[in-house]
């Protein structure tokens, strides 16, 4: 195919999109609906995942150090904790700081009583350990307990397992829902384009009767699919953005009550726009190719006879 023919077919794709604008608008609306559902579901799952991540970050391992450990022993323990593969970060908690925090949580009378009656701080030094992967939580605790100069280790293995299961379940549900919605959008777009092809069957038959190849006939429809996909993707972004902002304002009190700060949509706008446009183009082009290939294969005899 020459460059001139390619440019002609691309122009035809743009022209046909406008000429058949009612069908184009219908296709855009269908794809827009599916993308809005996909985007809304994605933001819900992102917020749920953010909440799970927040709980995971708070589910740390507290490693209390033996009182007989020297400063050198404590420093060496910190190095060994950092060397454990599943440890993301450690934070040393001096017993003086921990005791000051405990006193701060008491009322005035309790704080005065403990301050006056306690000569020595009844807490050991400790390391706060944050793990990378909760699936390896149990094995990480075992590695930590094997270190020297440890008084005790405080952890919540059951919560870690539940969080790991919940996070895995959320990921699977998100993938399933998005996949189903994508399949639905592809199916509906194909059927919408099928109506477009049917309304332009005379034009297609003329092109075929003068010797046009299948790829020559298909290209304008592919261009239409790209146009529809891009337009639907951009419109869907603004639609999801608006819906999300309204939902965040409506449920702001609920979020505050559970200590959750809703994610800022602007931080995800560009990735979502890219995904929307990609899905729109794949749906539009895929629907066009599937429909045209079936039509040109099964209806070839009818086209020739028209």
Number of C-alpha atoms within 10 A of each C-alpha: 7 7 8 9 11 14 11 12 20 18 14 18 22 16 14 17 21 14 12 13 12 12 17 21 16 15 25 26 17 18 29 26 17 24 28 22 17 21 23 17 15 17 20 15 16 17 16 18 17 17 17 17 15 13 14 20 13 10 19 19 22 20 25 20 23 17 12 10 16 12 9 9 15 20 13 13 20 16 12 14 22 15 11 13 11 18 19 14 12 19 12 15 16 13 17 14 12 16 14 13 11 11 16 12 10 12 9 10 9 13 15 12 10 13 14 9 8 9 8 7 13 9 15 18 19 22 21 16 24 20 23 15 15 22 16 15 22 15 12 19 18 11 12 19 15 9 11 15 17 19 16 14 16 12 17 13 15 11 14 21 16 13 19 19 13 15 18 12 11 16 13 11 12 17 11 12 15 18 13 14 16 21 14 16 24 25 15 18 27 23 17 20 25 19 14 19 18 12 13 13 17 13 13 20 21 14 17 18 13 8 10 13 11 15 13 16 18 20 20 23 28 23 23 25 29 24 22 26 26 22 19 28 27 17 20 28 23 14 17 23 21 12 13 20 13 12 11 16 12 11 11 14 12 12 14 11 8 9 11 16 13 21 16 14 15 10 9 12 15 12 11 21 19 15 16 27 25 16 22 32 24 17 26 31 26 20 25 29 20 17 23 24 15 12 17 18 11 11 14 13 11 12 19 13 9 11
